[in-house]
Amino acid sequence: MPFSNVVLLPDQLALGKRVFDRIVAEPWFIKTKENEYSLASAIVREFEKGMIQESALAYRCRMIAKERYSANVDGTDQG
């Protein structure tokens, strides 16, 4: 899925990267290139919706990630 034409300022890009890095470091996150790309796309879409406060962005994107890319801590899929 291609990214939209949204332009992120350097501080917004850094915020998005912090949120991304925290989520992919979670033990439940299934680390594949597809999941990482999809999560990055979801973060950009949340910016498009006006979600620019870090705590709110992190919360929303964590919920999205848990729903879509989650595994049990022992590594088995939940879905």
Number of C-alpha atoms within 10 A of each C-alpha: 6 5 10 10 7 10 11 14 9 9 9 16 14 12 19 22 14 13 20 20 13 11 21 19 11 14 14 20 22 22 15 11 9 11 17 19 12 16 21 19 16 18 24 21 15 17 19 15 9 10 16 15 11 14 11 12 19 21 13 15 21 22 13 15 22 16 12 16 22 22 18 13 12 8 12 11 13 13 9
